[in-house]
Amino acid sequence: MLQNDISQATPGSGARGTRVGFWNLGVILLSLWWCSAAGAAPAFDGSRAKLWVEKQVAHGPRVPGSAAHRACLAELEGELKTLAADVRRDEAVRRGVHLTNLVATFRPDARERVFLMAHWDTRPWADEDPDPSKHQVGVPGANDGASGVAVLLEVARALAAEPPPRGVDLFLVDAEDGGTHSDPGSWCLGSQALAEELTGYQPKLGILLDMVGDADLRLPMEVHSLRYAGPQTRWLWGLAAQLGETAFLAQVGPAVTDDHIAFLQRGIPTIDIIDFQYPYWHTTADTPDKVSASSLATVGRVVLAAVYAPQLPW
């Protein structure tokens, strides 16, 4: 049932999700019952995260197989190697695409684990651009790709400086954004490959960050996250409410097929933090000036609060 329901979702950072026709305004109040007190998490530097958005975009569109993709991979891998206990490349070929995921491990000794994930590739075609002449041009991917990665790199800096109470794995997944709207399985190739490879991996929680840098940040609860990781999603949004982060809305948002789906299909509770109402999505205007350091910090603070929570309430 989980497989069938999820497989019918609208493609995700790939395509507009279906808006659920109701607002569950009481869900955050209910979620507070699950919330442990927000622990003392490290500070998050949104300005430094914004610099990482700019560094990624400076390479150009990060399309698998391109020189920009290879250069960005080397830079991301090099940064993570200065911070994590272990960093490895996870390479695969899916639908003719040679992709490379990066896996960084913090506190490998800890039995209880969570993972944090974002895609680092960009869409090969700006097919939503208002100018049809640009439809075959690669997307800069400042928000759609680089924003989530930038938050995770700043989170990694905090994890290196102050070991968390549990193990944390960072997944930078490739080949998320090269799909076609008529074929849901053509999206999220890197997360599909990684979820299949990690047999026996049973983290207590996964958090996906996708399009989290919009200056007008609005983060409702994504439908599949709420349906298949309900307690965890309500807990996280309740944690955001405790922190006063008003961009996390007490609303149900679109259903999105995204990198969390492959892990939900394995029964791993995984939450998609995504602002899908982004006017520059899949256009050549998805540039760093559209990304806000304040929005990156909002998401980073909530992620750190979850990672450093004294206990996970499930």
PyMOL commands that set and color helices and strands:
alter all, ss='L'
color gray80, all
select helices_A, chain A and resi 2-7+27-31+46-58+67-81+132-134+142-161+184-186+189-197+223-228+230-243+261-264+288-290+293-307
alter helices_A, ss='H'
color red, helices_A
select strands_A, chain A and resi 18-19+86-94+97-106+113-119+167-173+205-210+219-221+248-252+254-255+270-274
alter strands_A, ss='S'
color yellow, strands_A
deselect
rebuild
show_as cartoon
